[in-house]
Amino acid sequence: MSSPTSSPTGTLHALHNQWPQATSVDDFRANLAAVHARIAAACQRVGRDPAGVRLLPVSKTKPEATLRLAYAAGCHMLGENKPQEAHGKWEAMRDLTDLRWSVIGHLQTNKAKLVAQFASEFQALDSLRVAEALDRRLQAEGRALDVFVQVNTSDEDSKYGLAPDDVAAFLRELPAFSALRVKGLMTLAMFSAEADRVRTCFVQLRELRDRLRNDAPAGIVLDELSMGMSGDFEIAIEEGATVVRVGQAIFGARATPDHHYWPATAPVQA
Ligand SMILES: *Cc1c(COP(=O)(O)O)cnc(C)c1O
């Protein structure tokens, strides 16, 4: 086991520092098996098929050599938060021809060119300017990209993403960008040790998806819900997640604090 056990619906944010570093292929195999077992248990609690939940291992801050161990243990798609870091790792690991990359963090338009070059998936679409920049760069590359629209369900200024009320109008603009294949919605829950407050964020994303699905524009499919991280993925699965983004429970704790990724986020205290 890579992580301490918790109550099925408890969160582990307070325990971030207790995830040991994975330093061998066997470590990764064991951690992946443990996470898959927890996914299966969460699915069982709510009568879901585990095949309906994709595990996206998140490798941010970890060095190339470590990513290669994860790859050898079966991770053939990796999530990275920062476009530049992701691009550098892609360049360094192009010999692994079936390794694919999901960019899961905020994108500025001046980095769209980087992402268009190599990413298979982008999970943090939250502005038309970025959609336009990505589409233009993708058309030039002759590529397409799976995208998730990021929604701010925690009502915290520190989190990126569209306000829930703005998502319907945003989706109506997206068919104009033919290189973007819209797959669903993504969110980060509130960082809280109170499981109920975390759950509320996930419920909100699912209900929003369900409402929008009925009259989504042609070509816009809202099948996917990307929600849940190391500390809260079981709650997310109980509430309908189809993609969970898990870093530390697979790779080990990160030295970089989360507020590096979510500016102005208060230290995790709940
Ligand atoms: C880092 C990150 C994750 C994974 O967080 P862990 O605590 O390592 O599981 C998930 N989503 C996003 C957007 C991230 O940047």
The ligand as a Tripos MOL2 file, in Angstrom:
@<TRIPOS>MOLECULE
LIG
   15    15     1     0     0
SMALL
NO_CHARGES

@<TRIPOS>ATOM
      1 C1         -1.5110   17.5050   -9.2560 C.3       1 LIG1
      2 C2         -2.8920   17.4180   -9.7840 C.ar      1 LIG1
      3 C3         -3.7090   16.3190   -9.4910 C.ar      1 LIG1
      4 C4         -3.2360   15.1380   -8.6590 C.3       1 LIG1
      5 O1         -3.0790   15.5030   -7.3130 O.3       1 LIG1
      6 P1         -2.5220   14.4040   -6.2740 P.3       1 LIG1
      7 O2         -2.7700   15.0180   -4.9540 O.co2     1 LIG1
      8 O3         -1.0890   14.2500   -6.5910 O.co2     1 LIG1
      9 O4         -3.2840   13.1700   -6.5270 O.co2     1 LIG1
     10 C5         -4.9850   16.3060  -10.0080 C.ar      1 LIG1
     11 N1         -5.4500   17.3120  -10.7760 N.ar      1 LIG1
     12 C6         -4.7060   18.3840  -11.0810 C.ar      1 LIG1
     13 C7         -5.2880   19.4650  -11.9360 C.3       1 LIG1
     14 C8         -3.4020   18.4690  -10.6030 C.ar      1 LIG1
     15 O5         -2.6570   19.5290  -10.9280 O.3       1 LIG1
@<TRIPOS>BOND
     1     1     2 1
     2     2     3 ar
     3     2    14 ar
     4     3     4 1
     5     3    10 ar
     6     4     5 1
     7     5     6 1
     8     6     7 2
     9     6     8 1
    10     6     9 1
    11    10    11 ar
    12    11    12 ar
    13    12    13 1
    14    12    14 ar
    15    14    15 1
@<TRIPOS>SUBSTRUCTURE
     1 LIG1         1 GROUP 0 **** ****
